[in-house]
Amino acid sequence: MPRARFAAVCLGVLAVAHAGCARDDAMARRAGAAEDAACACAPAQVVDPALLAFLSRARAAHHAADLALGAGDRAAAVRALEGIIAAPRPPGTPPEVAEVIADTYARLAGLRSEAGEFDAAARDVEAGLELAPAPSHYQGHLYEVAGVVEERRAKALDDRGDREAAAQARRRAVALLERAISIQDQVITEALKGAPEKPR
């Protein structure tokens, strides 16, 4: 679910802003915290307040969407998430902002496909992919969601008795899920290249 990754982005950036020593979150470092300065706990401001405000606003919107879903109000959940996309963004659209918005599009696609709005869900995925053009776990997750959208489309078509269209949707789902797997394999391989070897 996107919320876990979204929370990781927000918590990492906030940790750098308030503690200055959170070296574990690569996204937080990209948000303006130079590694040396963060390690030295320099008193200088390390994160733009507009970025913090955007991430906090987005986190609140995701909580609002959770509450709406808990109350059975999918439309309200969608509106809360759409508010993130429509909200003013920090200048230059920092990577954290692009990642949060891409993940929000993925969550929207999931909600819309659950409601049978498959074409709208596919458009959400496409919009998210524009924000994640390079291989990353965000890009891989969007392809995963795209595969789920087609899987749900296939089931709906089967239920209507349109076997040929359902088979086509299932083939698209398989191709999209395979692409998601390939992207995540690439992300893992790249991450392992820089990982220190464990002692034998």
Secondary structure, DSSP 8 states (H G I E B T S, - for coil): -HHHHHHHHHHHHHHHHHHS---S-HHHHHTT--HHHHHTT-SS--S-HHHHHHHHHHHHHHHHHHHHHHTT-HHHHHHHHHHHHHS---TT--HHHHHHHHHHHHHHHHHHHHTT-HHHHHHHHHHHHHH--SSSHHHHHHHHHHHHHHHHHHHHHHHTT-HHHHHHHHHHHHHHHHHHHHHHHHHHHHHHHTS-----
